[in-house]
Amino acid sequence: MITHHCYTTEPWRLCESELDLDVLAQSESLFALSNGHIGWRGNLDEGEPHGLPGCYLGGFHEVHPLPYAEAGYGYPESGQTVVNVTDGKIIRLLVEDEPFDLRYGHLARHERVLDFRTGVLSRTLEWTSPAGCTVRIASRRLVSFVQRAVAAIEYRVEPVGGPVTVALQSELVANEPLPSPADDPRVAAVLDTPLCPEEDFARDTRLRLVHRTGHSGLRVGVAADHLVEGPEDTVRAAESEADVSRLVVTATLRPGSPLRLVKFVAYGWSAQRSLPAIRDQVEGAVAAARSTGWDGLLAQQREHLGHFWQCADVEVDGDATVQQAVRFALFHVLQAAARAERRAVPAKGLTGTGYDGHCFWDTESYVLRVLTHTAPQTVAPILGWRHDTLPAALERAAQLGLSGAAFPWRTITGAECSAYWPAGTAAFHINADIAEAVLRYAAATGDDGFERGQGLELLVQTARLWHGLGHRDADGVFHIDGVTGPDEYSAVARDNLYTNLMARKNLRAAARAALRHPERARELGVGPEETGAWRDAAERIAVHRDETLGVHEQSAGFTRFERWDFEATSPEQYPLMLHFPYFDLYRKQVVKQADLVWAMLTCPEAFTAEEKARNFAYYEPITARDSSLSACGQAVLAAETGHLRLAWDYTWEAALMDLANLEHNTRDGLHIASLAGTWIALVLGFGGMRQYEPGPSDDSADDTSDAEGASDAAGTGGLGFAPRLPDALSRLAFTVLVRGRTLHVEVTEDTARYSLRVGEQLEVVHHGEKFTLTADEPVERPVPPPPRPADPGRPPGREPGSSVPGSDG
């Protein structure tokens, strides 16, 4: 998309200079607006033509049976699918009784602009109808970050050349027909008319529809109100039926005298509230929006985003495309989570129906990794959603014969929705990913209340699963068998290294947190014997190395598998999962996405610099990158081990995943984790930022130690940087939030400058050197030259530069 001639490269905007219907579905995802509660795809105002119409609400879904050729104990019985709820975007236009449709007549110009600083999608165009009437149209829309339930549109139409009679039809439409899905497991199932009508209403300028799903029993209400400015003879009429509520505005316009319509839309849903309660909720929200007014909503949006960019902006000097891409990425990551508030953050956000709208480990491992240091106020509510689903996770663990909690691999409500056990239930690492997000958030913010409450319970119940899932052998080594790590081409393995190291971090963190909060720990039934067992298991957990090769094994015996025949694999056969049976993938050395490499990012203290270099060199040539999650992790470790050019190519891939439609499925929604990965690649890769966990020695205190001492031992985990820039960049600057402080880091080819813009003094580590930073005086340190290792190579045809437009790597 970004290389399409219609798109320009601008630092703060995504601009489309003309409309190309061949890429309409992709553009609808790129121009999507959301606040984490409401999601509006970037469909054209008039509703047609479209690629995939879409309006979504965080957590709103329908359930459906999961068919099995042969059922098995513990298989989930039902799936959950995001529902395209009532469409409040539609404003149809008739010009002298002819529908405005871009496929007919003559479109003289058409431009759309998504502004990352205002949060507004603007559209301007000039169109001549088949009968020869010409009109200019300008529209703006937003989904409010401040008024969670509200979205709004301003629509103007003006004639060119002479008087024209026009009619605007502003609609609420439920049960829109959807296109048939592609034959791809990443695409959502299509639900036929999932919304059952309960109430429709239209009076004056107000519209309302209330529906309920047939199986999940969720009720959704949508209300709209309008402001109309036009000639004195402008006529308004409202009508409604079960699935459509409509306001029709008719006027005869003259040049210089436009018709302006402002549409305020409010959404609400609940599994419990009655129809009158939902009705009152959306009516109240839309009344508040009308009281604020269009200009007021714009001002609120600008203020909210202004604060965000002060804390989150990343400046990239040397590559205008990546500069635009990282701001596009951060904007959409914020949109996915800003007002999610105790709801799941789906892998596609609220931009499309890909993966059925499910939440995966992406949320904690990618999205929250970014938000913890850029918009931490969004993180605790999302982790609060995980805590709300803890009863379901406890029930799932009990069903599987395990202690503690077993969080689902993919879900909307907290119930497991993965019908494929080897790459679903067996991916127990989701437990440790959640625990790490809790640990990261608590360390970065110092939110003691969260840690003592929801955080501690999440740490305890996830730790209990590991202790029950693993076992000791005759030598006392603690093994975790039958699990799937991030690499879904190696399933049901023994001692997946990522899983084991993350479990170790989980067990240690739970023991330390219980020590810091003894009263709360006792309420959870945690005593010295249990925390001692956690620490012992952590110290004895299996870490496998192939001593002949001098590398860690992704899982026990992995390096002794037969290597995948990459030479015999054509470019058309990727992703491999769509062209080869899983049984063949599972028994070969082929990696879908960074697994052991991701372990070196998340658990850096577990590896020496030499081990990281050797591991990266070994796994790079067998990593197929059949997942959008892979590139950013490979970028970070490539940068750390001295492969700066390669790291830059991987950064390009993460950044351009959707803007260049690299996976050919952007039409189904954006890859929110890959967007987050753009920040990860730049800040953790070239900025070299790491937040280290306390060392094993901090686990040695017994449970009789006082809480203050335990807290001191826990510390903040240590914030360090080891920046190095690739040749493509002359400067990288970013801001991170830590413990109420605002730290600005600016890196050039030979110098790193650290400035504390807000807050008290802060200890910072630069390439192993610790210093104290104060607000009075920035600190500059030299950037040492990187090592110059040999290029380890990649699978033939899978080089990042070969698939990324503009990269010659």
Beta strands, then each sheet from edge to edge (+ up, - down):
strand 1: 7-9
strand 2: 13-16
strand 3: 33-34
strand 4: 38-40
strand 5: 55-57
strand 6: 61-65
strand 7: 78-82
strand 8: 91-95
strand 9: 98-99
strand 10: 106-115
strand 11: 120-128
strand 12: 134-143
strand 13: 150-160
strand 14: 164-173
strand 15: 195-203
strand 16: 206-213
strand 17: 219-229
strand 18: 235-240
strand 19: 244-253
strand 20: 259-270
strand 21: 314-317
strand 22: 471-472
strand 23: 478-479
strand 24: 481-483
strand 25: 493-494
strand 26: 545-546
strand 27: 551-552
strand 28: 562-563
strand 29: 588-589
strand 30: 690-691
strand 31: 719-721
strand 32: 731-738
strand 33: 741-748
strand 34: 751-758
strand 35: 762-766
strand 36: 769-773
strand 37: 779-782
sheet 1: 1+ 2- 10+ 11- 12+ 13- 20+ 17- 16+ 15-
sheet 2: 3+ 4- 5+
sheet 3: 6+ 7-
sheet 4: 9+ 8- 14+ 19- 18+
sheet 5: 21+ 32- 33+ 34- 37+
sheet 6: 22+ 23-
sheet 7: 24+ 25-
sheet 8: 26+ 27-
sheet 9: 28+ 29+
sheet 10: 30+ 31- 35- 36+
end
